[in-house]
Amino acid sequence: MISMSTRIRRARTLATMSQAELARRVGVERSAVTQWERPEGTTPSVNHLAQIAVETNVCFEWLATGRGASKAEPGAYDAALVLEDYVRDAIEGRALTALRRLSTRRKTVAVQIIELLSG
């Protein structure tokens, strides 16, 4: 298995980024990136490791442990979050909070009323 320092360097170079550019994007000095990429250097914090993964477009698990693919298959995370499942404003938030407090029978009635009003 390749070392974390090598994985960080590989992720950065595959993203065609300089150490200075990665440092700027992660919010550290270039010397920190240099240390992370040295075999006997320091290890980034989990927060920094997550930022490196995002900025270089590699899988966090691969970057952190060496397991799995370095890059996700296209579309692998598309269904991870469905925005329509979340509230869009304060009124929807209040309605959802109130709806969650109701019994199943009352939820059904409340949804039927909303459907009639939106109809």
HUPE-V100678 format. One record per helix or strand. SS is the DSSP state (2 for helix, 1 for strand). FROM is the first residue (numbers start at 1). TO is the last residue. If there is no record, write none. Layout:
BEGIN
ss:from:to
SS:FROM:TO
SS:FROM:TO
END
This chain:
BEGIN
ss:from:to
2:4:14
2:19:26
2:30:37
2:46:56
2:60:65
2:78:80
2:83:85
2:90:101
2:104:118
END
